[in-house]
């Protein structure tokens, strides 16, 4: 689903600012609230990672770095002026990429998914996160690494993504026979 969603995202006739959060959710597997809290200084273009504060932990200041593809970093730089802000005094500290409420963010993702022709429960921010997890398992990413990227406290939570069925299960099994 992630690849189709991203291709359709590029064709969607929506404000370009609405595309980057969808790309971020799809490529980084973060929660919507974590994406909306992302600030310019936590986009590390040189290292190729986005640094998210884990908001579901019961304390502030717990961060995780998630590697993302250069295409996402380029889009974020183009739309949000990452390099320009980071070159200034303050380095973009505290400047959120999307200064939206959670509801506005949800609406943006929902509109993006509708424009891509997707509907149902998976056409949501949580659906993009789930797609990221299943895609990572299908690609052979070790569960402990996926756990780190998703910000799960327990490996058993991450293992849910390895419990694939139907087409997802066949895709994973086919990797064994290659």
N, CA, C and O atoms as a DFTB+ gen file, in Angstrom:
712 C
 N C O
     1  1       0.819      -1.193       0.000
     2  2       0.000       0.000       0.000
     3  2       0.862       1.255       0.000
     4  3       0.492       2.245      -0.631
     5  1       1.993       1.243       0.686
     6  2       2.805       2.455       0.800
     7  2       3.272       2.946      -0.559
     8  3       3.196       4.142      -0.839
     9  1       3.760       2.038      -1.419
    10  2       4.262       2.468      -2.720
    11  2       3.144       3.081      -3.551
    12  3       3.343       4.129      -4.167
    13  1       1.971       2.451      -3.582
    14  2       0.839       2.992      -4.337
    15  2       0.454       4.355      -3.777
    16  3       0.215       5.295      -4.534
    17  1       0.396       4.461      -2.464
    18  2       0.011       5.717      -1.833
    19  2       0.983       6.829      -2.182
    20  3       0.570       7.963      -2.427
    21  1       2.269       6.514      -2.205
    22  2       3.257       7.547      -2.497
    23  2       3.195       7.971      -3.953
    24  3       3.334       9.156      -4.257
    25  1       2.988       7.020      -4.862
    26  2       2.846       7.388      -6.273
    27  2       1.620       8.263      -6.466
    28  3       1.669       9.265      -7.179
    29  1       0.525       7.883      -5.832
    30  2      -0.709       8.653      -5.962
    31  2      -0.570      10.011      -5.280
    32  3      -1.161      10.998      -5.719
    33  1       0.211      10.054      -4.206
    34  2       0.445      11.315      -3.514
    35  2       1.057      12.339      -4.450
    36  3       0.685      13.512      -4.424
    37  1       1.991      11.900      -5.274
    38  2       2.655      12.818      -6.193
    39  2       1.705      13.346      -7.265
    40  3       1.922      14.429      -7.808
    41  1       0.650      12.582      -7.571
    42  2      -0.313      13.025      -8.578
    43  2      -1.471      13.797      -7.961
    44  3      -2.228      14.458      -8.671
    45  1      -1.610      13.716      -6.658
    46  2      -2.764      14.338      -6.005
    47  2      -2.751      15.847      -6.227
    48  3      -1.709      16.499      -6.159
    49  1      -3.931      16.375      -6.491
    50  2      -4.057      17.823      -6.695
    51  2      -4.438      18.426      -5.356
    52  3      -5.601      18.736      -5.100
    53  1      -3.453      18.583      -4.524
    54  2      -3.620      19.144      -3.192
    55  2      -2.477      20.113      -2.954
    56  3      -1.454      20.054      -3.637
    57  1      -2.645      20.998      -1.995
    58  2      -1.518      21.884      -1.689
    59  2      -0.270      21.055      -1.380
    60  3      -0.341      20.060      -0.658
    61  1       0.857      21.468      -1.924
    62  2       2.099      20.708      -1.758
    63  2       2.446      20.550      -0.279
    64  3       3.062      19.555       0.103
    65  1       2.064      21.505       0.550
    66  2       2.325      21.414       1.983
    67  2       1.608      20.217       2.597
    68  3       2.063      19.686       3.611
    69  1       0.504      19.783       2.009
    70  2      -0.244      18.645       2.541
    71  2       0.386      17.318       2.147
    72  3       0.081      16.291       2.753
    73  1       1.253      17.319       1.152
    74  2       1.867      16.070       0.701
    75  2       2.997      15.615       1.621
    76  3       3.155      14.420       1.869
    77  1       3.769      16.549       2.117
    78  2       4.956      16.158       2.902
    79  2       4.615      15.420       4.197
    80  3       5.368      14.517       4.565
    81  1       3.544      15.736       4.908
    82  2       3.272      14.913       6.096
    83  2       2.893      13.477       5.723
    84  3       3.245      12.537       6.436
    85  1       2.179      13.306       4.614
    86  2       1.837      11.952       4.168
    87  2       3.075      11.167       3.802
    88  3       3.195       9.990       4.142
    89  1       3.993      11.809       3.114
    90  2       5.252      11.159       2.759
    91  2       6.038      10.806       4.021
    92  3       6.643       9.737       4.104
    93  1       6.025      11.702       4.993
    94  2       6.761      11.468       6.238
    95  2       6.192      10.262       6.979
    96  3       6.947       9.412       7.451
    97  1       4.875      10.184       7.083
    98  2       4.254       9.041       7.756
    99  2       4.570       7.739       7.014
   100  3       4.875       6.724       7.641
   101  1       4.499       7.769       5.704
   102  2       4.727       6.553       4.912
   103  2       6.185       6.098       4.954
   104  3       6.454       4.900       5.050
   105  1       7.124       7.036       4.885
   106  2       8.539       6.676       4.836
   107  2       9.193       6.509       6.212
   108  3      10.217       5.835       6.326
   109  1       8.621       7.109       7.246
   110  2       9.249       7.031       8.564
   111  2       8.459       6.179       9.553
   112  3       8.994       5.780      10.587
   113  1       7.192       5.895       9.249
   114  2       6.398       5.052      10.136
   115  2       6.070       5.697      11.469
   116  3       5.725       5.006      12.427
   117  1       6.174       7.008      11.537
   118  2       5.903       7.697      12.800
   119  2       4.400       7.859      13.007
   120  3       3.603       7.672      12.087
   121  1       4.037       8.209      14.225
   122  2       2.647       8.542      14.536
   123  2       2.379       9.960      14.038
   124  3       3.307      10.758      13.906
   125  1       1.117      10.272      13.763
   126  2       0.762      11.609      13.291
   127  2       1.216      12.669      14.281
   128  3       1.762      13.696      13.877
   129  1       1.001      12.439      15.563
   130  2       1.398      13.432      16.571
   131  2       2.904      13.643      16.585
   132  3       3.369      14.755      16.837
   133  1       3.673      12.590      16.317
   134  2       5.128      12.721      16.266
   135  2       5.550      13.524      15.042
   136  3       6.462      14.348      15.123
   137  1       4.893      13.288      13.910
   138  2       5.208      14.053      12.698
   139  2       4.878      15.525      12.906
   140  3       5.656      16.395      12.515
   141  1       3.735      15.810      13.516
   142  2       3.326      17.200      13.719
   143  2       4.234      17.921      14.711
   144  3       4.303      19.150      14.705
   145  1       4.924      17.179      15.555
   146  2       5.863      17.776      16.513
   147  2       7.271      17.930      15.934
   148  3       8.154      18.490      16.584
   149  1       7.481      17.432      14.708
   150  2       8.803      17.482      14.079
   151  2       9.205      18.931      13.800
   152  3       8.441      19.703      13.223
   153  1      10.410      19.277      14.219
   154  2      10.918      20.629      14.006
   155  2      12.080      20.589      13.007
   156  3      12.689      19.545      12.776
   157  1      12.360      21.733      12.436
   158  2      13.390      21.846      11.399
   159  2      14.752      21.361      11.887
   160  3      15.492      20.743      11.121
   161  1      15.091      21.625      13.124
   162  2      16.393      21.201      13.632
   163  2      16.498      19.690      13.825
   164  3      17.593      19.176      14.052
   165  1      15.380      18.974      13.739
   166  2      15.403      17.519      13.888
   167  2      15.345      16.796      12.534
   168  3      15.083      15.595      12.470
   169  1      15.589      17.538      11.476
   170  2      15.743      16.941      10.145
   171  2      17.241      16.958       9.858
   172  3      17.814      18.017       9.602
   173  1      17.868      15.798       9.900
   174  2      19.313      15.709       9.699
   175  2      19.577      15.281       8.259
   176  3      19.598      14.092       7.940
   177  1      19.776      16.275       7.400
   178  2      19.980      16.016       5.975
   179  2      21.267      15.238       5.718
   180  3      21.301      14.368       4.848
   181  1      22.319      15.541       6.461
   182  2      23.611      14.876       6.257
   183  2      23.549      13.399       6.633
   184  3      24.084      12.553       5.916
   185  1      22.904      13.088       7.744
   186  2      22.819      11.703       8.203
   187  2      21.675      10.940       7.530
   188  3      21.637       9.710       7.573
   189  1      20.750      11.665       6.910
   190  2      19.624      11.019       6.243
   191  2      18.583      10.471       7.201
   192  3      17.972       9.435       6.939
   193  1      18.381      11.174       8.318
   194  2      17.419      10.706       9.322
   195  2      16.501      11.835       9.771
   196  3      16.835      13.017       9.682
   197  1      15.341      11.431      10.254
   198  2      14.442      12.341      10.959
   199  2      14.494      11.927      12.415
   200  3      14.497      10.735      12.725
   201  1      14.534      12.896      13.304
   202  2      14.652      12.609      14.727
   203  2      13.330      12.957      15.388
   204  3      12.952      14.124      15.483
   205  1      12.637      11.926      15.840
   206  2      11.321      12.092      16.444
   207  2      11.409      11.987      17.956
   208  3      12.148      11.165      18.498
   209  1      10.642      12.836      18.627
   210  2      10.473      12.663      20.062
   211  2       9.381      11.627      20.239
   212  3       8.291      11.759      19.683
   213  1       9.677      10.594      21.015
   214  2       8.696       9.536      21.257
   215  2       7.653      10.066      22.233
   216  3       7.916      10.184      23.430
   217  1       6.491      10.379      21.726
   218  2       5.464      11.036      22.531
   219  2       4.624      10.074      23.358
   220  3       3.894      10.510      24.248
   221  1       4.710       8.771      23.084
   222  2       3.914       7.822      23.851
   223  2       4.644       7.320      25.094
   224  3       4.062       6.602      25.907
   225  1       5.904       7.689      25.244
   226  2       6.619       7.343      26.470
   227  2       6.052       8.241      27.569
   228  3       5.478       9.288      27.271
   229  1       6.197       7.868      28.771
   230  2       5.595       8.666      29.843
   231  2       6.498       9.792      30.336
   232  3       6.286      10.360      31.407
   233  1       7.509      10.099      29.527
   234  2       8.386      11.212      29.876
   235  2       8.868      11.899      28.611
   236  3       8.918      11.286      27.544
   237  1       9.215      13.144      28.728
   238  2       9.685      13.935      27.584
   239  2      11.174      13.676      27.383
   240  3      11.858      13.191      28.284
   241  1      11.666      14.005      26.195
   242  2      13.098      13.951      25.932
   243  2      13.624      12.609      25.466
   244  3      14.836      12.392      25.491
   245  1      12.752      11.697      25.040
   246  2      13.211      10.420      24.490
   247  2      13.066      10.519      22.973
   248  3      11.963      10.689      22.452
   249  1      14.197      10.410      22.273
   250  2      14.224      10.615      20.830
   251  2      14.669       9.346      20.118
   252  3      15.359       8.501      20.688
   253  1      14.258       9.234      18.862
   254  2      14.733       8.145      18.017
   255  2      15.001       8.690      16.623
   256  3      14.255       9.526      16.113
   257  1      16.062       8.213      16.024
   258  2      16.427       8.613      14.670
   259  2      15.948       7.528      13.711
   260  3      16.237       6.345      13.891
   261  1      15.209       7.958      12.689
   262  2      14.664       7.014      11.704
   263  2      15.255       7.365      10.339
   264  3      15.069       8.481       9.854
   265  1      15.967       6.418       9.715
   266  2      16.503       6.687       8.380
   267  2      15.362       6.799       7.365
   268  3      14.406       6.025       7.394
   269  1      15.485       7.765       6.482
   270  2      14.468       7.986       5.448
   271  2      15.169       8.168       4.109
   272  3      16.349       8.519       4.069
   273  1      14.448       7.932       3.008
   274  2      15.089       8.049       1.690
   275  2      15.392       9.496       1.316
   276  3      14.721      10.418       1.780
   277  1      16.394       9.688       0.484
   278  2      16.756      11.038       0.036
   279  2      15.587      11.791      -0.600
   280  3      15.521      13.016      -0.498
   281  1      14.669      11.083      -1.251
   282  2      13.525      11.749      -1.887
   283  2      12.675      12.493      -0.862
   284  3      12.188      13.590      -1.137
   285  1      12.496      11.907       0.311
   286  2      11.724      12.581       1.362
   287  2      12.483      13.798       1.877
   288  3      11.897      14.865       2.060
   289  1      13.777      13.644       2.109
   290  2      14.575      14.766       2.608
   291  2      14.581      15.916       1.607
   292  3      14.502      17.082       1.996
   293  1      14.673      15.593       0.325
   294  2      14.638      16.626      -0.713
   295  2      13.302      17.349      -0.727
   296  3      13.248      18.572      -0.853
   297  1      12.214      16.578      -0.596
   298  2      10.878      17.189      -0.580
   299  2      10.713      18.096       0.633
   300  3      10.166      19.193       0.516
   301  1      11.179      17.651       1.787
   302  2      11.072      18.465       3.003
   303  2      11.888      19.751       2.856
   304  3      11.447      20.826       3.262
   305  1      13.082      19.626       2.271
   306  2      13.921      20.808       2.067
   307  2      13.266      21.776       1.087
   308  3      13.243      22.983       1.326
   309  1      12.744      21.260       0.005
   310  2      12.109      22.089      -1.017
   311  2      10.888      22.832      -0.465
   312  3      10.744      24.036      -0.674
   313  1      10.024      22.119       0.228
   314  2       8.758      22.692       0.705
   315  2       8.951      23.554       1.952
   316  3       8.308      24.593       2.098
   317  1       9.834      23.122       2.848
   318  2       9.959      23.777       4.152
   319  2      11.246      24.581       4.326
   320  3      11.439      25.208       5.367
   321  1      12.123      24.574       3.331
   322  2      13.363      25.350       3.416
   323  2      14.274      24.915       4.552
   324  3      14.787      25.748       5.298
   325  1      14.472      23.620       4.680
   326  2      15.264      23.066       5.791
   327  2      16.678      23.650       5.811
   328  3      17.110      24.179       6.835
   329  1      17.400      23.561       4.697
   330  2      18.789      24.051       4.652
   331  2      18.868      25.535       5.000
   332  3      19.739      25.968       5.754
   333  1      17.955      26.289       4.444
   334  2      17.938      27.736       4.694
   335  2      17.738      28.041       6.177
   336  3      18.455      28.863       6.748
   337  1      16.774      27.387       6.790
   338  2      16.528      27.603       8.223
   339  2      17.698      27.127       9.077
   340  3      18.074      27.785      10.047
   341  1      18.271      25.981       8.712
   342  2      19.363      25.426       9.512
   343  2      20.640      26.246       9.388
   344  3      21.514      26.165      10.251
   345  1      20.755      27.035       8.322
   346  2      21.934      27.894       8.148
   347  2      21.838      29.165       8.988
   348  3      22.843      29.837       9.222
   349  1      20.644      29.488       9.434
   350  2      20.443      30.695      10.234
   351  2      20.778      30.465      11.695
   352  3      20.962      29.338      12.153
   353  1      20.847      31.552      12.388
   354  2      21.039      31.502      13.827
   355  2      19.838      30.779      14.446
   356  3      18.692      31.063      14.099
   357  1      20.098      29.872      15.336
   358  2      19.031      29.098      15.949
   359  2      18.784      27.774      15.253
   360  3      18.179      26.870      15.829
   361  1      19.254      27.651      14.000
   362  2      19.209      26.401      13.243
   363  2      17.811      25.795      13.109
   364  3      17.682      24.584      12.931
   365  1      16.773      26.614      13.192
   366  2      15.409      26.128      13.033
   367  2      14.846      25.469      14.276
   368  3      13.809      24.808      14.224
   369  1      15.531      25.652      15.391
   370  2      15.098      25.056      16.650
   371  2      13.706      25.561      17.023
   372  3      13.469      26.767      17.097
   373  1      12.806      24.637      17.251
   374  2      11.458      24.990      17.694
   375  2      10.500      25.364      16.568
   376  3       9.326      25.625      16.832
   377  1      10.968      25.398      15.315
   378  2      10.086      25.733      14.194
   379  2       9.502      24.427      13.655
   380  3      10.214      23.621      13.055
   381  1       8.217      24.229      13.869
   382  2       7.553      23.000      13.417
   383  2       7.332      23.032      11.907
   384  3       7.029      24.076      11.330
   385  1       7.490      21.873      11.285
   386  2       7.266      21.771       9.845
   387  2       5.802      22.011       9.500
   388  3       5.490      22.645       8.492
   389  1       4.915      21.504      10.336
   390  2       3.475      21.670      10.129
   391  2       2.872      22.213      11.417
   392  3       2.627      21.449      12.350
   393  1       2.632      23.506      11.484
   394  2       2.089      24.098      12.720
   395  2       0.569      23.900      12.817
   396  3      -0.186      24.856      12.989
   397  1       0.146      22.648      12.703
   398  2      -1.269      22.302      12.681
   399  2      -1.679      21.604      13.960
   400  3      -0.845      21.094      14.708
   401  1      -2.973      21.592      14.194
   402  2      -3.523      20.774      15.268
   403  2      -3.544      19.329      14.765
   404  3      -3.364      19.073      13.574
   405  1      -3.761      18.415      15.662
   406  2      -3.829      17.001      15.281
   407  2      -4.995      16.762      14.315
   408  3      -4.879      15.967      13.382
   409  1      -6.100      17.441      14.539
   410  2      -7.273      17.269      13.672
   411  2      -7.002      17.782      12.259
   412  3      -7.398      17.146      11.282
   413  1      -6.336      18.915      12.146
   414  2      -5.990      19.440      10.822
   415  2      -5.039      18.478      10.116
   416  3      -5.173      18.245       8.915
   417  1      -4.092      17.927      10.842
   418  2      -3.169      16.938      10.277
   419  2      -3.911      15.703       9.797
   420  3      -3.621      15.178       8.722
   421  1      -4.870      15.238      10.593
   422  2      -5.651      14.065      10.209
   423  2      -6.434      14.365       8.934
   424  3      -6.494      13.538       8.025
   425  1      -7.031      15.551       8.874
   426  2      -7.796      15.943       7.677
   427  2      -6.903      15.998       6.436
   428  3      -7.309      15.580       5.352
   429  1      -5.694      16.512       6.603
   430  2      -4.754      16.591       5.473
   431  2      -4.413      15.195       4.963
   432  3      -4.418      14.962       3.755
   433  1      -4.118      14.270       5.864
   434  2      -3.784      12.898       5.468
   435  2      -4.999      12.234       4.831
   436  3      -4.874      11.547       3.816
   437  1      -6.167      12.435       5.420
   438  2      -7.391      11.843       4.884
   439  2      -7.663      12.363       3.466
   440  3      -8.008      11.583       2.579
   441  1      -7.512      13.656       3.252
   442  2      -7.718      14.243       1.923
   443  2      -6.713      13.687       0.922
   444  3      -7.053      13.424      -0.232
   445  1      -5.488      13.511       1.366
   446  2      -4.440      12.947       0.520
   447  2      -4.780      11.526       0.104
   448  3      -4.607      11.152      -1.056
   449  1      -5.262      10.741       1.050
   450  2      -5.619       9.356       0.764
   451  2      -6.825       9.298      -0.181
   452  3      -6.865       8.462      -1.083
   453  1      -7.794      10.173       0.022
   454  2      -8.956      10.216      -0.876
   455  2      -8.525      10.589      -2.290
   456  3      -8.997      10.000      -3.262
   457  1      -7.627      11.566      -2.406
   458  2      -7.131      11.979      -3.718
   459  2      -6.369      10.847      -4.398
   460  3      -6.304      10.781      -5.626
   461  1      -5.796       9.958      -3.593
   462  2      -5.070       8.806      -4.133
   463  2      -6.019       7.652      -4.467
   464  3      -5.589       6.610      -4.962
   465  1      -7.299       7.844      -4.195
   466  2      -8.281       6.810      -4.502
   467  2      -8.381       5.723      -3.456
   468  3      -8.885       4.638      -3.743
   469  1      -7.909       5.991      -2.246
   470  2      -7.952       4.998      -1.175
   471  2      -9.071       5.341      -0.204
   472  3      -9.375       6.511       0.027
   473  1      -9.677       4.304       0.359
   474  2     -10.719       4.520       1.355
   475  2     -10.678       3.379       2.356
   476  3      -9.926       2.420       2.185
   477  1     -11.473       3.484       3.384
   478  2     -11.521       2.448       4.409
   479  2     -10.593       2.763       5.567
   480  3      -9.967       3.823       5.604
   481  1     -10.508       1.834       6.516
   482  2      -9.736       2.090       7.739
   483  2      -8.236       2.287       7.514
   484  3      -7.569       2.951       8.308
   485  1      -7.703       1.705       6.425
   486  2      -6.267       1.847       6.184
   487  2      -5.917       3.174       5.506
   488  3      -4.741       3.517       5.392
   489  1      -6.907       3.907       5.063
   490  2      -6.684       5.212       4.436
   491  2      -6.658       6.272       5.530
   492  3      -7.501       7.168       5.583
   493  1      -5.664       6.140       6.397
   494  2      -5.555       7.009       7.570
   495  2      -4.095       7.092       8.004
   496  3      -3.263       6.326       7.518
   497  1      -3.775       8.013       8.912
   498  2      -2.397       8.064       9.422
   499  2      -1.951       6.735      10.026
   500  3      -0.817       6.305       9.819
   501  1      -2.834       6.094      10.765
   502  2      -2.489       4.807      11.376
   503  2      -2.269       3.745      10.297
   504  3      -1.426       2.862      10.456
   505  1      -3.023       3.829       9.204
   506  2      -2.849       2.899       8.095
   507  2      -1.482       3.040       7.449
   508  3      -0.871       2.044       7.062
   509  1      -0.994       4.281       7.330
   510  2       0.345       4.505       6.776
   511  2       1.416       3.926       7.694
   512  3       2.400       3.354       7.224
   513  1       1.223       4.075       8.999
   514  2       2.169       3.511       9.974
   515  2       2.174       1.981       9.865
   516  3       3.231       1.352       9.866
   517  1       0.989       1.404       9.772
   518  2       0.881      -0.046       9.643
   519  2       1.546      -0.513       8.348
   520  3       2.269      -1.510       8.341
   521  1       1.304       0.198       7.274
   522  2       1.911      -0.138       5.984
   523  2       3.430      -0.103       6.080
   524  3       4.105      -0.966       5.519
   525  1       3.973       0.882       6.784
   526  2       5.417       0.976       6.987
   527  2       5.924      -0.278       7.700
   528  3       6.927      -0.862       7.290
   529  1       5.232      -0.694       8.768
   530  2       5.652      -1.867       9.529
   531  2       5.626      -3.134       8.704
   532  3       6.581      -3.910       8.732
   533  1       4.545      -3.358       7.965
   534  2       4.419      -4.555       7.132
   535  2       5.456      -4.539       6.004
   536  3       6.059      -5.567       5.697
   537  1       5.657      -3.376       5.393
   538  2       6.648      -3.255       4.321
   539  2       8.051      -3.559       4.846
   540  3       8.838      -4.225       4.174
   541  1       8.359      -3.071       6.045
   542  2       9.677      -3.330       6.638
   543  2       9.876      -4.816       6.905
   544  3      10.941      -5.359       6.610
   545  1       8.868      -5.478       7.459
   546  2       8.964      -6.921       7.714
   547  2       9.121      -7.667       6.388
   548  3       9.933      -8.586       6.283
   549  1       8.346      -7.274       5.378
   550  2       8.413      -7.916       4.060
   551  2       9.784      -7.745       3.426
   552  3      10.237      -8.609       2.675
   553  1      10.444      -6.634       3.728
   554  2      11.773      -6.361       3.172
   555  2      12.882      -7.042       3.971
   556  3      14.055      -6.942       3.613
   557  1      12.514      -7.735       5.055
   558  2      13.503      -8.459       5.845
   559  2      14.192      -7.628       6.918
   560  3      15.237      -8.029       7.429
   561  1      13.627      -6.484       7.267
   562  2      14.207      -5.665       8.334
   563  2      14.052      -6.423       9.655
   564  3      12.949      -6.871       9.970
   565  1      15.125      -6.578      10.432
   566  2      15.015      -7.279      11.714
   567  2      14.013      -6.570      12.648
   568  3      13.936      -5.342      12.681
   569  1      13.261      -7.367      13.392
   570  2      12.224      -6.806      14.269
   571  2      12.790      -5.833      15.304
   572  3      12.137      -4.848      15.649
   573  1      13.995      -6.102      15.799
   574  2      14.551      -5.188      16.807
   575  2      14.850      -3.810      16.216
   576  3      14.731      -2.800      16.910
   577  1      15.235      -3.762      14.946
   578  2      15.480      -2.484      14.280
   579  2      14.153      -1.771      14.010
   580  3      14.036      -0.562      14.206
   581  1      13.162      -2.530      13.561
   582  2      11.837      -1.958      13.340
   583  2      11.249      -1.433      14.649
   584  3      10.598      -0.388      14.668
   585  1      11.479      -2.151      15.724
   586  2      11.021      -1.714      17.049
   587  2      11.606      -0.343      17.380
   588  3      10.902       0.550      17.852
   589  1      12.884      -0.195      17.127
   590  2      13.560       1.082      17.390
   591  2      12.962       2.202      16.537
   592  3      12.692       3.290      17.045
   593  1      12.755       1.943      15.248
   594  2      12.236       2.965      14.341
   595  2      10.809       3.372      14.694
   596  3      10.449       4.545      14.599
   597  1       9.993       2.388      15.104
   598  2       8.601       2.681      15.439
   599  2       8.436       3.249      16.850
   600  3       7.390       3.806      17.183
   601  1       9.462       3.106      17.664
   602  2       9.403       3.635      19.023
   603  2       8.611       2.766      19.981
   604  3       8.046       3.263      20.956
   605  1       8.568       1.459      19.704
   606  2       7.848       0.547      20.590
   607  2       8.702       0.194      21.802
   608  3       9.906      -0.029      21.676
   609  1       8.079       0.145      22.965
   610  2       8.786      -0.249      24.180
   611  2       8.987      -1.763      24.223
   612  3       9.998      -2.245      24.734
   613  1       8.028      -2.504      23.688
   614  2       8.067      -3.964      23.740
   615  2       8.188      -4.554      22.335
   616  3       7.513      -4.112      21.405
   617  1       9.048      -5.546      22.195
   618  2       9.210      -6.230      20.917
   619  2       7.928      -6.962      20.517
   620  3       7.661      -7.153      19.331
   621  1       7.143      -7.367      21.506
   622  2       5.888      -8.064      21.204
   623  2       4.922      -7.161      20.443
   624  3       4.128      -7.649      19.639
   625  1       4.977      -5.866      20.684
   626  2       4.136      -4.920      19.938
   627  2       4.584      -4.883      18.482
   628  3       3.750      -4.892      17.576
   629  1       5.881      -4.844      18.254
   630  2       6.423      -4.801      16.901
   631  2       6.149      -6.110      16.164
   632  3       5.941      -6.108      14.951
   633  1       6.149      -7.222      16.891
   634  2       5.955      -8.539      16.274
   635  2       4.588      -8.665      15.614
   636  3       4.394      -9.551      14.782
   637  1       3.653      -7.817      15.956
   638  2       2.334      -7.834      15.322
   639  2       2.476      -7.664      13.808
   640  3       1.716      -8.260      13.045
   641  1       3.439      -6.858      13.373
   642  2       3.629      -6.613      11.945
   643  2       4.148      -7.847      11.209
   644  3       4.001      -7.952       9.991
   645  1       4.750      -8.776      11.941
   646  2       5.249     -10.009      11.334
   647  2       4.136     -11.046      11.203
   648  3       4.321     -12.078      10.557
   649  1       2.988     -10.778      11.809
   650  2       1.854     -11.694      11.751
   651  2       0.988     -11.361      10.538
   652  3      -0.155     -10.923      10.668
   653  1       1.557     -11.578       9.370
   654  2       0.886     -11.224       8.119
   655  2      -0.054     -12.345       7.682
   656  3       0.109     -13.505       8.061
   657  1      -1.034     -11.965       6.878
   658  2      -1.965     -12.938       6.320
   659  2      -2.211     -12.604       4.849
   660  3      -1.907     -11.505       4.386
   661  1      -2.764     -13.569       4.135
   662  2      -3.155     -13.336       2.745
   663  2      -1.990     -12.975       1.844
   664  3      -0.947     -13.629       1.851
   665  1      -2.191     -11.911       1.063
   666  2      -1.177     -11.475       0.095
   667  2       0.123     -11.081       0.784
   668  3       1.207     -11.347       0.265
   669  1       0.019     -10.447       1.949
   670  2       1.228     -10.050       2.685
   671  2       2.027     -11.285       3.088
   672  3       3.253     -11.293       2.984
   673  1       1.333     -12.333       3.551
   674  2       2.002     -13.562       3.966
   675  2       2.696     -14.222       2.773
   676  3       3.824     -14.697       2.902
   677  1       2.038     -14.254       1.622
   678  2       2.632     -14.850       0.422
   679  2       3.857     -14.063      -0.030
   680  3       4.847     -14.649      -0.467
   681  1       3.792     -12.747       0.075
   682  2       4.925     -11.904      -0.305
   683  2       6.132     -12.196       0.585
   684  3       7.255     -12.311       0.093
   685  1       5.907     -12.313       1.873
   686  2       7.001     -12.601       2.807
   687  2       7.568     -13.997       2.527
   688  3       8.784     -14.189       2.502
   689  1       6.680     -14.957       2.319
   690  2       7.132     -16.333       2.050
   691  2       7.940     -16.406       0.762
   692  3       8.906     -17.166       0.692
   693  1       7.574     -15.645      -0.248
   694  2       8.292     -15.681      -1.531
   695  2       9.754     -15.267      -1.372
   696  3      10.609     -15.708      -2.140
   697  1      10.045     -14.429      -0.389
   698  2      11.427     -14.002      -0.147
   699  2      12.301     -15.199       0.255
   700  3      13.501     -15.218      -0.015
   701  1      11.690     -16.187       0.897
   702  2      12.407     -17.375       1.326
   703  2      12.877     -18.197       0.138
   704  3      13.908     -18.865       0.213
   705  1      12.135     -18.154      -0.948
   706  2      12.410     -19.021      -2.095
   707  2      13.300     -18.351      -3.125
   708  3      13.665     -18.983      -4.116
   709  1      13.654     -17.118      -2.927
   710  2      14.491     -16.398      -3.906
   711  2      15.910     -16.859      -3.857
   712  3      16.747     -16.361      -4.611
